[in-house]
């Protein structure tokens, strides 16, 4: 297939995830490090960064080698059974995670991770209300969409009434028009105001991203 045929079939058989800002997107076929190549042979410097979660470069030989080696031994079994890689990874994460967070629960996506975290917080506290941050992104499920305070990612009005949003610490375009050098606790104060004025005060948890975005 040529690029035009791929784009046509993509439009015919796939739902768009978000709006595109180009008429004819590049049909990507391979990448190496920070470079990508399309079906027409054009090379691009990739500034997208793998949506924050895949930042080791394309076709990273060390990562690929580890994946291929593991696939040759064991690709997938139920997490009902312990395996060496999952135990080693969980142990390593516990060593770099601050505080007493020593247990892991692995999921296949950020959406599932957020859903699981919310459920855990609600079960533990017995409370249902949640605080999210404006400009935050939590995923594609109904709950995750309700937690997402970014209109471009919200397909329908929220059906979850127990979620409120506070101002995010967005220093580049501060919603309070303050200087980051001396803004103090303005954003934290807003979280307190939201809890005090729009909730029962019985909060299960708050979702916040160290780096805002997808």
BAFI-3210 file (N, C-alpha, C; in Angstrom, 3 decimals, decimal comma, padded with zeros to 6 digits):
// residues 214
n [1|2|3|4|5|6|7|8|9|10|11|12|13|14|15|16|17|18|19|20|21|22|23|24|25|26|27|28|29|30|31|32|33|34|35|36|37|38|39|40|41|42|43|44|45|46|47|48|49|50|51|52|53|54|55|56|57|58|59|60|61|62|63|64|65|66|67|68|69|70|71|72|73|74|75|76|77|78|79|80|81|82|83|84|85|86|87|88|89|90|91|92|93|94|95|96|97|98|99|100|101|102|103|104|105|106|107|108|109|110|111|112|113|114|115|116|117|118|119|120|121|122|123|124|125|126|127|128|129|130|131|132|133|134|135|136|137|138|139|140|141|142|143|144|145|146|147|148|149|150|151|152|153|154|155|156|157|158|159|160|161|162|163|164|165|166|167|168|169|170|171|172|173|174|175|176|177|178|179|180|181|182|183|184|185|186|187|188|189|190|191|192|193|194|195|196|197|198|199|200|201|202|203|204|205|206|207|208|209|210|211|212|213|214]
n.u [000,838|000,415|001,019|-001,329|-003,313|-003,101|-003,853|-006,485|-007,671|-007,243|-008,911|-011,315|-011,591|-010,816|-011,517|-011,066|-008,750|-008,124|-008,615|-007,033|-004,313|-003,544|-003,867|-003,013|-001,716|001,552|002,554|003,873|006,647|009,016|011,478|014,324|016,058|015,796|014,658|012,246|010,790|008,825|006,389|006,972|009,622|010,560|012,305|011,981|012,425|011,578|009,499|007,496|007,783|006,709|004,355|005,001|005,275|006,913|009,951|012,498|013,500|013,195|013,235|015,083|017,947|018,746|016,366|014,728|016,181|015,893|013,132|012,745|014,251|012,780|010,296|011,030|011,108|008,836|005,787|003,200|001,276|-001,344|-001,639|-002,152|-000,198|003,085|005,914|009,361|010,272|008,155|008,198|010,804|010,668|008,673|009,958|012,127|010,808|009,713|011,975|012,700|010,545|009,130|008,538|006,393|005,511|005,340|004,156|002,925|000,619|000,090|-000,996|-002,506|-002,712|-002,759|-005,313|-006,556|-004,908|-005,529|-008,264|-008,082|-006,625|-008,443|-010,581|-009,313|-008,725|-011,310|-012,400|-010,680|-010,965|-013,692|-015,034|-016,463|-016,065|-013,993|-011,042|-009,858|-007,533|-007,616|-006,921|-005,833|-005,297|-006,811|-007,586|-009,559|-011,885|-015,249|-015,163|-012,527|-012,688|-014,407|-012,780|-010,940|-010,092|-010,230|-011,387|-011,016|-010,617|-012,907|-015,622|-018,355|-020,793|-019,967|-020,871|-020,434|-020,990|-019,515|-017,062|-014,787|-013,009|-009,901|-007,700|-004,868|-001,310|-000,112|002,342|003,356|001,243|-000,203|-003,223|-003,960|-002,568|-000,070|003,353|005,578|007,723|006,954|004,399|003,507|001,261|-000,916|-002,230|-002,566|-004,190|-006,474|-007,319|-008,079|-010,192|-011,991|-012,633|-013,815|-016,016|-017,447|-017,825|-018,655|-016,677|-015,660|-013,358|-012,205|-009,846|-007,214|-006,314|-003,339|-000,965|002,522|003,720|001,848|-000,399|-000,811]
n.v [-001,199|002,277|005,580|007,136|005,178|003,861|005,914|006,269|003,765|003,797|005,892|004,740|002,393|002,840|004,447|007,907|009,016|011,501|014,910|015,687|017,762|018,114|017,669|015,494|013,027|011,765|008,516|006,392|004,176|003,165|003,598|005,039|005,653|009,034|009,547|009,267|007,502|007,803|006,201|007,186|007,646|009,909|011,596|012,265|014,311|013,243|014,839|014,157|012,267|009,796|010,020|010,624|008,244|006,454|006,872|006,186|006,183|005,173|001,767|000,874|-000,811|-002,172|-002,381|-003,731|-006,115|-007,247|-007,645|-009,460|-011,619|-012,335|-012,998|-015,298|-017,092|-016,886|-015,523|-014,613|-015,095|-015,717|-013,321|-014,605|-016,367|-016,280|-014,775|-014,553|-012,070|-010,207|-010,091|-009,178|-006,639|-005,392|-005,371|-003,693|-001,287|-000,764|-000,076|002,406|003,992|006,539|006,754|004,363|002,746|-000,214|-002,170|-003,345|-002,987|-004,124|-002,842|-002,651|-000,196|003,428|004,347|002,127|002,023|004,426|003,982|001,763|002,870|004,793|003,142|001,699|003,769|004,603|002,294|001,974|004,376|004,639|006,724|008,611|010,849|012,721|014,550|016,239|017,757|020,753|020,762|018,284|014,837|011,707|009,384|007,076|005,786|005,878|006,897|007,886|009,823|011,595|012,511|013,857|017,080|018,568|019,833|018,918|016,212|015,174|013,486|013,313|014,807|014,706|011,904|011,367|012,434|012,897|014,117|016,765|019,658|021,232|024,106|023,696|023,581|025,468|026,988|028,282|029,559|031,004|030,623|032,391|034,619|035,062|035,415|032,763|032,731|033,882|032,988|031,449|029,406|029,303|027,552|025,220|026,303|026,693|024,062|023,405|025,239|024,283|021,760|022,557|024,111|022,775|020,107|017,351|017,259|014,839|013,229|010,862|010,727|012,369|013,110|013,816|014,983|014,776|015,790|017,578|016,317|013,969]
n.w [000,000|-000,688|000,740|000,538|000,264|002,722|004,488|003,642|004,267|006,991|007,783|007,085|008,640|011,295|014,378|015,027|017,491|018,653|017,514|014,430|013,411|010,847|007,323|005,786|007,389|008,257|007,296|009,353|009,442|010,528|013,151|014,841|017,669|018,126|015,726|013,067|010,292|007,365|005,145|002,681|002,691|003,979|006,613|010,095|012,987|016,099|018,191|019,831|021,834|022,633|024,107|026,774|028,325|027,081|026,711|025,854|023,356|019,884|018,807|020,720|021,499|023,831|025,305|023,425|023,182|025,742|025,788|023,647|024,577|026,869|025,692|024,393|026,439|028,228|027,573|028,457|031,354|033,719|036,360|038,656|039,176|040,500|038,927|037,941|036,623|037,233|039,997|040,458|039,259|040,816|043,290|042,728|042,160|044,664|046,021|045,069|045,471|047,437|051,042|052,660|050,633|049,497|047,985|044,804|042,079|039,041|035,916|032,604|031,428|031,798|032,347|033,586|035,824|037,152|037,665|039,383|041,503|042,438|043,253|045,292|047,104|047,772|048,931|051,103|052,598|052,839|051,786|049,018|047,396|045,122|044,207|041,414|039,077|037,158|033,667|033,850|032,883|032,787|031,448|029,361|030,199|031,666|034,312|034,346|032,339|033,581|035,608|034,133|033,357|030,909|028,085|025,466|025,661|026,665|025,856|026,411|028,670|032,156|034,140|036,699|039,771|042,028|041,745|041,865|040,672|041,117|040,849|038,793|039,381|037,298|036,261|034,006|032,693|034,842|036,562|038,508|037,939|039,114|040,243|039,959|041,727|044,101|044,759|046,780|048,539|046,806|044,947|046,480|048,425|046,918|046,457|049,050|049,339|047,391|048,426|050,831|050,005|047,968|048,476|050,709|052,472|053,021|051,654|049,348|047,888|045,981|042,682|041,051|038,695|038,338|036,057|033,877|031,438|028,663]
ca.u [000,000|001,099|000,561|-002,720|-004,163|-003,088|-004,678|-007,880|-008,123|-007,252|-010,137|-012,465|-011,707|-010,394|-012,055|-010,005|-008,635|-008,266|-008,626|-005,728|-004,009|-002,949|-004,773|-002,474|-000,701|002,621|002,377|005,165|006,973|010,121|012,144|015,564|016,427|014,875|014,253|011,184|010,738|007,488|006,300|007,512|011,061|010,909|012,800|011,476|012,891|010,380|009,342|006,311|008,274|005,992|003,312|005,597|005,505|007,897|010,905|013,837|013,865|012,654|014,090|016,167|018,484|018,758|014,976|014,286|016,846|015,270|011,784|012,877|014,727|011,671|009,304|011,520|010,916|007,462|005,193|002,121|000,458|-002,158|-000,928|-002,396|001,048|004,267|006,994|010,585|010,332|007,205|008,677|011,997|010,244|007,972|010,963|012,903|009,947|009,586|013,233|012,824|009,324|009,278|007,598|006,209|004,797|006,143|003,398|002,578|-000,470|000,382|-002,126|-002,105|-002,843|-002,936|-006,731|-006,767|-004,186|-006,328|-009,482|-007,711|-006,247|-009,676|-011,307|-008,563|-008,912|-012,693|-012,574|-009,893|-011,483|-015,139|-015,558|-016,658|-015,751|-012,633|-010,556|-008,950|-006,972|-007,876|-005,897|-005,355|-005,796|-006,824|-007,829|-010,690|-013,088|-016,231|-014,630|-011,323|-013,122|-014,969|-011,647|-010,186|-010,624|-009,683|-012,552|-010,661|-010,620|-014,172|-016,571|-019,727|-020,839|-019,657|-021,979|-019,957|-021,238|-018,672|-015,739|-014,612|-011,697|-009,206|-006,739|-003,580|-000,141|000,320|003,111|003,601|000,102|-000,815|-004,623|-004,091|-001,717|000,952|004,732|005,925|008,739|006,376|002,958|003,175|000,440|-002,179|-002,895|-002,977|-005,329|-007,653|-007,771|-008,793|-011,456|-012,879|-013,121|-014,667|-017,229|-018,180|-017,918|-019,057|-015,465|-015,226|-012,682|-011,509|-008,493|-006,971|-005,419|-002,500|000,131|003,755|003,835|000,515|-000,478|-001,228]
ca.v [000,000|003,558|006,407|007,542|004,014|003,629|006,957|005,995|002,619|004,243|006,673|003,860|001,299|003,196|005,665|008,850|009,156|012,935|015,661|015,863|019,122|018,047|017,069|014,205|012,613|010,883|007,092|006,024|002,760|002,724|004,644|004,682|006,753|010,180|009,745|008,455|007,502|007,467|005,269|007,847|007,798|011,143|011,418|013,279|014,336|012,989|015,674|013,708|011,626|008,588|010,373|010,671|006,966|005,661|007,943|005,621|006,199|004,110|000,603|000,841|-002,172|-002,802|-002,727|-004,769|-007,370|-007,807|-008,102|-010,668|-012,698|-012,773|-013,655|-016,634|-017,967|-016,845|-014,275|-014,133|-015,996|-014,971|-012,819|-015,518|-017,093|-015,420|-014,997|-013,860|-010,669|-009,324|-009,928|-008,325|-005,270|-004,872|-005,105|-002,525|-000,117|-000,487|000,501|003,806|004,709|007,120|006,339|002,941|002,133|-001,390|-003,122|-002,905|-003,632|-003,788|-002,768|-002,558|001,173|004,460|004,377|001,074|002,395|005,440|003,330|000,927|003,756|005,377|002,099|001,411|004,892|004,600|001,152|002,191|005,495|004,597|007,950|008,486|012,067|012,791|015,826|016,210|019,063|021,268|020,424|016,928|013,770|010,452|008,210|006,996|005,177|006,861|007,553|008,632|011,008|012,525|013,092|014,666|018,445|019,096|019,637|018,190|014,774|014,774|013,290|013,507|015,396|013,742|011,247|011,078|013,675|012,996|014,601|018,211|019,998|022,401|024,712|023,004|024,465|025,696|028,215|028,955|030,466|030,925|031,073|033,483|035,711|035,287|035,072|031,503|032,928|034,290|032,703|030,781|028,193|029,669|026,374|024,369|026,975|026,454|022,701|023,493|025,940|023,382|020,749|023,185|024,728|021,984|018,699|017,105|017,230|013,445|012,991|009,574|010,936|013,422|012,699|014,908|014,533|015,558|016,489|017,588|015,902|012,605]
ca.w [000,000|-000,603|001,859|000,331|000,543|004,172|005,109|003,300|005,064|008,386|007,972|006,889|009,605|012,652|014,972|015,408|018,946|018,880|016,259|013,815|013,007|009,523|006,343|005,371|008,364|007,795|007,582|009,935|009,237|011,372|013,907|015,518|018,553|018,071|014,335|012,481|008,831|006,878|004,020|001,494|002,851|004,676|007,977|011,019|014,366|016,899|019,375|020,563|023,045|023,033|025,070|028,119|028,994|026,333|026,440|025,691|021,952|019,039|018,539|021,694|021,415|025,154|025,629|022,494|023,516|026,943|025,416|022,822|025,449|027,713|024,833|024,092|027,599|028,729|027,110|029,325|032,159|034,672|037,537|039,776|039,404|040,578|037,971|038,343|036,197|037,908|041,374|040,422|038,972|041,993|044,321|042,327|042,340|046,100|046,495|044,637|045,820|048,778|052,077|052,952|049,508|049,169|047,168|043,455|041,346|037,654|034,994|031,198|030,932|032,808|032,707|034,585|037,038|037,841|038,162|040,520|042,605|042,972|043,968|046,510|048,028|048,247|049,834|052,323|053,393|052,968|051,177|047,581|046,645|044,589|043,703|040,277|038,752|035,814|032,664|034,068|032,001|033,538|030,621|028,438|030,776|032,121|035,505|033,986|031,606|034,558|036,325|033,184|033,255|029,654|027,217|024,259|025,926|027,289|024,754|026,889|030,014|033,202|034,824|038,052|040,504|043,223|041,366|041,773|040,125|041,649|039,933|038,699|039,485|035,918|036,436|032,727|032,534|036,166|036,574|039,472|037,452|040,120|039,917|040,632|042,752|045,381|044,775|048,032|048,513|046,156|044,368|047,595|049,056|046,083|046,761|050,329|049,102|046,652|049,375|051,830|049,457|046,962|048,862|052,098|053,277|053,157|050,385|049,222|047,402|044,993|041,600|040,571|037,848|038,471|034,779|033,294|030,049|028,366]
c.u [000,874|000,467|-000,901|-003,676|-004,232|-003,973|-006,156|-008,431|-008,171|-008,537|-011,372|-012,667|-011,359|-011,086|-010,898|-009,961|-008,788|-008,267|-007,199|-005,546|-003,320|-003,922|-004,316|-001,368|000,341|002,306|003,724|005,419|008,133|010,737|013,411|015,988|015,385|014,331|013,157|011,249|009,339|007,562|006,879|009,013|011,500|011,331|012,341|012,198|011,660|010,382|008,180|006,670|007,489|004,929|003,815|005,968|006,518|008,984|012,336|014,288|013,302|013,703|015,311|016,684|018,467|017,354|014,483|014,904|016,224|013,885|011,856|013,316|013,592|010,605|009,730|011,331|009,452|006,865|004,138|001,472|-000,364|-001,307|-001,321|-001,116|002,211|005,269|008,194|010,585|009,393|007,628|009,893|011,624|009,553|008,958|011,758|012,087|009,812|010,835|013,379|011,587|009,445|008,248|007,545|005,432|005,613|005,428|003,020|001,334|-000,314|-000,881|-001,596|-002,179|-002,965|-004,375|-007,028|-006,080|-004,978|-007,593|-009,175|-007,359|-007,477|-010,441|-010,631|-008,773|-010,318|-012,956|-011,877|-010,517|-012,970|-015,809|-015,618|-016,150|-014,263|-012,310|-009,604|-008,416|-007,351|-006,655|-005,350|-005,972|-005,694|-007,133|-009,140|-011,948|-014,039|-015,721|-013,424|-011,669|-013,694|-013,869|-010,826|-010,833|-009,990|-010,722|-012,237|-010,700|-011,921|-015,251|-018,007|-019,682|-020,609|-020,913|-021,602|-020,025|-020,264|-017,270|-015,744|-013,189|-011,156|-008,223|-005,425|-002,434|000,520|001,077|003,328|002,488|-000,718|-002,246|-004,865|-003,268|-000,626|002,331|005,103|006,929|008,142|004,874|002,532|002,369|-000,897|-002,926|-003,376|-004,176|-006,603|-008,201|-008,582|-010,152|-012,465|-013,465|-014,127|-016,006|-018,044|-018,317|-018,453|-017,870|-014,912|-014,631|-011,974|-010,069|-008,427|-005,991|-004,664|-001,328|001,376|004,039|002,474|000,565|-000,880|-000,067]
c.v [001,251|004,400|006,796|006,398|003,726|004,650|006,717|004,845|002,965|005,008|005,783|002,906|001,659|004,467|006,613|008,996|010,610|013,620|015,822|017,303|019,151|017,340|015,675|013,783|011,690|009,446|006,559|004,530|002,277|003,915|004,118|005,871|007,850|010,423|008,774|008,547|007,108|006,589|005,857|008,114|009,070|010,844|012,578|013,172|014,268|013,841|015,214|012,951|010,427|008,817|010,155|009,317|006,082|006,624|007,448|005,579|005,014|003,018|000,581|-000,596|-002,888|-003,257|-003,856|-006,125|-008,045|-008,360|-009,408|-011,859|-013,241|-013,496|-015,072|-017,616|-018,042|-015,498|-013,747|-015,290|-015,123|-014,496|-013,577|-016,247|-016,107|-015,784|-014,170|-012,396|-009,749|-009,076|-009,004|-006,870|-004,640|-004,516|-003,848|-001,244|000,248|000,180|001,975|004,628|005,259|006,582|004,837|002,221|000,955|-002,391|-002,501|-003,634|-003,205|-003,818|-002,592|-001,138|002,145|004,573|003,352|001,423|003,422|004,837|002,508|001,778|004,374|004,346|001,780|002,511|004,900|003,458|001,415|003,267|005,383|005,831|007,803|009,691|012,152|014,209|015,567|017,609|019,475|021,030|019,011|015,947|012,450|009,228|008,259|006,361|006,269|007,619|008,416|009,895|012,051|013,211|014,022|016,037|019,152|018,806|018,830|016,687|014,295|014,710|013,589|014,186|014,326|013,185|010,901|012,362|013,908|013,514|016,119|018,502|021,281|022,924|023,934|024,004|024,652|027,022|028,984|029,947|030,402|031,445|032,217|034,707|036,068|034,909|033,798|031,666|033,275|034,031|031,965|029,519|028,432|028,453|025,422|024,975|026,741|025,052|022,707|024,166|025,044|022,332|021,361|023,649|023,834|020,511|018,585|017,165|015,831|012,983|011,638|009,767|012,053|012,900|013,913|014,337|015,384|016,374|016,418|017,133|014,459|011,658]
c.w [000,000|000,505|001,736|000,656|002,042|004,875|004,848|004,144|006,554|008,687|007,904|008,067|011,049|013,122|015,278|016,922|019,363|017,521|015,734|013,361|011,637|008,591|005,942|006,340|007,749|008,198|008,058|009,801|010,107|012,097|014,547|016,374|018,536|016,671|013,914|010,968|008,398|005,636|002,739|001,605|003,544|006,112|008,852|012,357|015,263|018,167|020,246|021,839|023,507|024,075|026,499|028,707|028,278|025,865|026,246|024,240|021,190|018,821|019,454|021,823|022,766|025,545|024,734|022,827|024,724|026,637|024,635|023,671|026,310|026,898|024,474|025,237|028,022|028,366|028,070|030,061|033,098|035,842|038,805|040,163|039,519|039,486|038,410|037,893|036,972|039,355|041,411|040,174|040,174|043,102|043,996|042,506|043,816|046,656|046,129|044,960|047,236|049,767|052,243|051,845|048,985|048,275|045,830|042,966|039,898|036,799|033,572|030,656|032,099|033,266|033,786|035,904|037,841|038,435|039,417|041,734|043,262|043,792|045,298|047,548|048,612|049,222|051,166|053,214|053,687|052,400|049,660|046,789|046,298|044,137|042,539|040,040|037,340|034,926|032,853|033,083|032,741|032,699|029,872|029,019|031,259|033,345|035,162|033,207|032,556|035,362|035,440|033,030|032,067|028,588|025,966|024,423|026,554|026,219|025,167|028,251|031,076|033,848|036,265|038,866|041,647|042,932|041,240|041,311|040,748|040,605|039,961|038,844|038,124|035,874|035,134|032,406|033,825|036,145|037,551|039,078|038,462|039,596|040,672|041,771|044,114|045,469|046,034|047,826|047,823|045,616|045,458|048,314|048,257|046,304|048,052|050,150|048,388|047,587|050,337|051,261|048,530|047,309|050,288|053,044|053,472|051,826|050,404|048,788|046,388|043,954|041,086|039,792|038,103|037,214|034,108|031,842|029,899|028,620]
res [x|x|x|x|x|x|x|x|x|x|x|x|x|x|x|x|x|x|x|x|x|x|x|x|x|x|x|x|x|x|x|x|x|x|x|x|x|x|x|x|x|x|x|x|x|x|x|x|x|x|x|x|x|x|x|x|x|x|x|x|x|x|x|x|x|x|x|x|x|x|x|x|x|x|x|x|x|x|x|x|x|x|x|x|x|x|x|x|x|x|x|x|x|x|x|x|x|x|x|x|x|x|x|x|x|x|x|x|x|x|x|x|x|x|x|x|x|x|x|x|x|x|x|x|x|x|x|x|x|x|x|x|x|x|x|x|x|x|x|x|x|x|x|x|x|x|x|x|x|x|x|x|x|x|x|x|x|x|x|x|x|x|x|x|x|x|x|x|x|x|x|x|x|x|x|x|x|x|x|x|x|x|x|x|x|x|x|x|x|x|x|x|x|x|x|x|x|x|x|x|x|x|x|x|x|x|x|x|x|x|x|x|x|x]
***
